[in-house]
Every structure is written in structure tokens, then in C-alpha cells.
Amino acid sequence: MKKALFLVLFSMCGSLTLFAQFKEDPILNLENEDKKRLNWGYFLGLNQYDFKFDYNEYDPAQNKTDVLVAKNFGFNVGLIGELRLNDYFDLRLEPGLYYTQRDLGFPGFSDERDFLREVKSTYIHVPLLIKASTKRLGNFKPYVVGGVSASLNLSSNQDNAEDNSTGTFRMKKSTYYYELGFGIDFYLYYFKFSPSIRGVFALTDELVQDNNPNSQWTSNINGMYSRAVFINFTFE
């Protein structure tokens, strides 16, 4: 699905570029929109979070294998603040609220109560991004975006004394990421509409180890890092 979404957006960019070459003098909407020093807006979107696990040295005697991850779609909503640097670069702050769920299957258990952990997360996610745009082509403008971000997981269970032995999966509250993506600005009659897709990759370990150092759930995990795809629709 991720590959299909990337192909769709690349196709949109190519088609719109060809269209602009044939339409020399389009009627420009929001002609002075990009001249503002500050710009504000909001976004709605979808997300799909995953985990990347780093394991300790494999021990065949303990029959330890990879943790299974079932991904689900979540929902994003947030605000946009943009500072114009020049004709091609903007600095963006996009604080938002992100809801998601990942289901983890741990090896070595026959009982679903031990095997399955539903990891529901509510993130306050704050990216600081550089947006690099092309020259405006009629009423649209492709761009790429990248930067760093931090999040606060309101459902982390980090301070909970219970762990997987009682059915509680724990994560750290704070996580740091880097982000890369691209999108297209469409200049409509009353507002600017921008669909975009972005990859998000955690830089810090999010796992809180179980109290028992020999835990069947976490002892073989050296690190757990979120990865995500964001599909956002912005209105400015």
C-alpha cells in the first residue's frame, strides 16, 4: 500500500507538470499567498505506525523469534505555522494529536492473554520541518519536506509498576524522530490545499523493559523503534 501511495503522488506531480507546460497563462488563484511572512492552517490525516525491533544475540535454546506486529490505521489532527524564508524555502511547525494502535504477538506462548498485546498510543507530535518548493506552476507547486520531531506518548504506561507479567505493555513517554516526505500545494479560489505523504523514523528506543531481567516478553529485545507513514491533508 505504501508503494502504491508513493506512485500515485509521483504520477500526480508528473501529470500536473505536463499540464502546466501546455497552459501558458492560467488564471492564478491566491496570487499573493506565498508573499506572506507568516502563514497559518490546520491538517487532517491518516497514519500507520509500525515497530522496528533490535534483538540481542539469538539463543536457540530459548526458542526466541521475532515479535509479530499487526499495523492499523490511525487518525491525525493538528495545526500549522509557517515562516517564509525565501521564494523556495519555508520553516514549518506542525503540532498535532495522533491516535494509533499496534498489536504485538510475542513468540513462545500458547495462551492469547500472554501472546497478544494491544498497544494503543496517543501521541502529541511536534515536527520542525524545512519545506523546499519548486517554482509555482500555475495553480500548484510540488515540494519536499524534511526535519526532526519529538512526541509525548500519553498512553505510554512508563510509570506503571506493573509489566507484561500482569498484561501491561510499557513504553517510554518521549521519543525523537527524523522525517522525510513530499506533497503538492494546490491554490484554490479561497484557500490552499496540500496533500502530502511523509515517512517518520524514531531515533530513540521506546521500550520499557519488564521488571524481571529474564522476562519472556522483553529480555531478548535490545531496542524498539517506531516507524510510521503520515498522509496529511492541509488547509491554509
Secondary structure, DSSP 8 states (H G I E B T S, - for coil): -HHHHHHHHHHHHHHHHHHHHH-SS---SSTTGGG-SEEEEEEEEEEEEEEEEEE-S--GGGT----EEEE-EEEEEEEEEEEE-SSSEEEEE--EEEEEEEEEE-TT--SHHHHEEEEEEEEEEEEEEEEEE---BTTEEEEEEEEEEEEEETT--TT-S--GGGT---B-SEEEEEEEEEEEEEE-SSSEEEEEEEEEEE-S--B---SSTT-TTTTTEEEEEEEEEEEEEEE-
